[in-house]
């Protein structure tokens, strides 16, 4: 299991049941972050939000976003896909992972579905107390892991 794809497939398997993650967006050099219910399907990360919210307008202005959970940072390009109910794969996964949010928000007229295609992923790992930085460069399909030594 040494190839980029093998490592990336193993990484994605950690997101099968959905995660609550921090979504960071920006507009006019002002960054904001908030917790979101996120699901992953075939390497793409999905969430839904209301068209009246700040993050919606920030994404329309600047579609470069980041997700963060624990020791993982995921940078990517975010794209609006329409109403969540129009995407059956998303609905099935989101309902399974976040039934309360699905029931409360997914059918609202003002909800929109977004997909984040990762461009860069960085994760800190520890082996016997030693820190390592794992990087998935999605643009070049290069995987690296290096021990962090510091100065």
C-alpha distance (Angstrom), angle and dihedral (degrees) to the residues before:
residue distance angle dihedral
X1 . . .
X2 3.79 . .
X3 3.78 104.9 .
X4 3.78 124.5 99.1
X5 3.81 90.7 -114.7
X6 3.80 94.6 50.6
X7 3.80 91.6 50.0
X8 3.80 92.3 44.9
X9 3.81 92.4 49.1
X10 3.80 89.6 52.2
X11 3.81 90.2 48.3
X12 3.82 92.5 50.8
X13 3.81 91.7 50.5
X14 3.81 86.9 71.6
X15 3.83 89.2 66.1
X16 3.81 100.1 52.1
X17 3.81 94.6 109.5
X18 3.80 97.2 45.5
X19 3.79 125.8 -107.5
X20 3.77 138.8 -134.4
X21 3.79 102.4 -121.0
X22 3.80 138.9 172.2
X23 3.82 112.3 -106.1
X24 3.81 115.7 -158.5
X25 3.80 121.2 -163.3
X26 3.79 133.5 168.4
X27 3.77 143.4 -158.8
X28 3.81 128.1 -179.4
X29 3.83 91.3 -2.1
X30 3.81 92.2 -55.9
X31 3.81 113.9 121.8
X32 3.80 124.5 -159.5
X33 3.79 131.7 -179.3
X34 3.79 136.1 -163.5
X35 3.79 141.0 167.7
X36 3.80 114.9 -95.2
X37 3.78 137.5 -177.9
X38 3.81 104.0 -119.1
X39 3.79 132.2 -175.3
X40 3.79 128.2 -169.5
X41 3.80 123.0 -142.4
X42 3.82 121.5 175.7
X43 3.81 93.4 -20.1
X44 3.80 95.8 -48.7
X45 3.82 122.0 109.6
X46 3.82 117.5 -139.2
X47 3.79 135.4 -165.7
X48 3.77 136.9 160.1
X49 3.79 130.7 -135.7
X50 3.78 142.4 166.4
X51 3.82 121.8 -92.8
X52 3.82 90.0 -129.3
X53 3.81 94.8 61.0
X54 3.79 125.9 101.3
X55 3.80 93.8 -121.8
X56 3.80 90.6 57.3
X57 3.79 92.1 57.3
X58 3.80 92.8 42.1
X59 3.81 91.5 54.3
X60 3.81 91.6 49.6
X61 3.82 88.4 54.1
X62 3.83 97.0 40.3
X63 3.80 118.7 14.6
X64 3.83 94.1 -170.7
X65 3.81 105.5 107.0
X66 3.79 139.5 161.4
X67 3.78 134.5 -143.4
X68 3.78 122.6 -157.1
X69 3.78 133.1 -170.8
X70 3.78 127.6 162.8
X71 3.81 105.7 -43.4
X72 3.83 95.7 -16.8
X73 3.80 128.1 100.5
X74 3.82 119.8 -171.4
X75 3.80 119.1 -171.5
X76 3.76 119.0 -169.0
X77 3.76 154.0 141.7
X78 3.79 115.0 -87.3
X79 3.80 123.8 -148.8
X80 3.80 131.4 -175.4
X81 3.82 111.9 -126.3
X82 3.80 102.5 -176.2
X83 3.78 130.1 -107.7
X84 3.83 115.2 -4.0
X85 3.82 93.3 -128.6
X86 3.81 89.0 62.4
X87 3.82 90.5 66.5
X88 3.80 110.0 67.9
X89 3.81 95.4 -176.1
X90 3.80 91.1 54.6
X91 3.83 92.8 45.5
X92 3.79 93.2 50.8
X93 3.81 93.2 48.6
X94 3.81 96.1 40.4
X95 3.81 93.0 47.8
X96 3.81 90.4 50.7
X97 3.82 93.6 48.2
X98 3.82 102.1 33.5
X99 3.81 107.9 19.8
X100 3.81 94.5 161.8
X101 3.79 93.1 54.0
X102 3.79 91.5 41.8
X103 3.81 91.9 53.3
X104 3.81 94.1 44.0
X105 3.80 102.5 42.8
X106 3.81 117.7 9.0
X107 3.81 96.6 82.7
X108 3.82 95.1 46.9
X109 3.81 112.0 118.0
X110 3.81 92.3 -129.8
X111 3.83 95.9 53.8
X112 3.80 119.1 109.6
X113 3.78 131.5 -169.7
X114 3.80 121.3 -130.6
X115 3.80 131.2 -167.5
X116 3.79 124.5 -156.3
X117 3.78 116.8 -155.4
X118 3.81 106.9 -160.0
X119 3.81 118.2 -124.1
X120 3.82 99.3 172.6
X121 3.81 133.4 12.3
X122 3.77 127.0 -171.7
X123 3.79 126.8 -177.1
X124 3.78 133.1 176.8
X125 3.79 114.0 -137.4
X126 3.79 130.0 -175.9
X127 3.80 126.3 -147.8
X128 3.81 114.7 -174.3
X129 3.79 88.4 -22.9
X130 3.80 94.4 -51.2
X131 3.84 114.9 123.8
X132 3.81 122.1 -128.3
X133 3.79 131.0 -177.8
X134 3.79 114.7 -140.6
X135 3.82 116.9 -163.0
X136 3.79 131.4 -170.3
X137 3.81 109.5 -168.1
X138 3.77 100.2 -162.5
X139 3.81 94.5 -171.8
X140 3.81 94.7 57.8
X141 3.83 97.8 24.1
X142 3.79 90.3 -127.0
X143 3.80 121.4 148.1
X144 3.79 121.0 -160.8
X145 3.76 135.3 173.3
X146 3.78 120.7 -174.2
X147 3.74 133.4 172.8
X148 3.80 112.5 -111.8
X149 3.80 108.4 -125.1
X150 3.80 102.1 165.1
X151 3.80 122.1 -154.6
